[in-house]
Amino acid sequence: ASGSGKLLLGFPHSRADVVLGKLVGRTAVLGAAIVVGLTITLVVALALFDSFAPVDYAVFTAMTLVLALVYIGVMVAISATTGSGGRAMAFGIGAFVVLEILADIVPLAALFVVNGFSVPSGGAAVPAWVAFLNVITPSTAYT
């Protein structure tokens, strides 16, 4: 709307450069906020608790940053493939709903269909593909 995209693409940058720049820039901004928040949490934890596992906290911080990168990547990809901000917002919200809310229902619905539209008996083992679908979303994998 402001013409900044046309101006940017008027320079010798490819569209891939622009998308990668958006991904890096947005990840840096959110990553900085995450690091600041977790640093404050670290100070509070050091003040309140006798023991502390620095390696575990570093891994937790790194995985939190990876989760942010994944979600930012999904949203930047959606934004890059749509023609307007409104559609990008609608598809982004839709993707979030699918990944966070409906993702718990899809594996059970698929098992229901594969099982001949019936609920598996109580003693039946859950197939490996259902277990995989249960942990494939970014938030579940992070947890």
Protein Blocks (a to p, Z undefined) as FASTA:
>chain_A
ZZmmmmmmmpccdfklmmmmmmmmmmmmmmmmmmmmmmmmmmmmmmmpmbdcfklmmmmm
mmmmmmmmmmmmmmmmmmmmpcbfklmmmmmmmmmmmmmmmmmmmmmmmmmmmnoopacd
fklccdfklmmmmmmpmklmmZZ
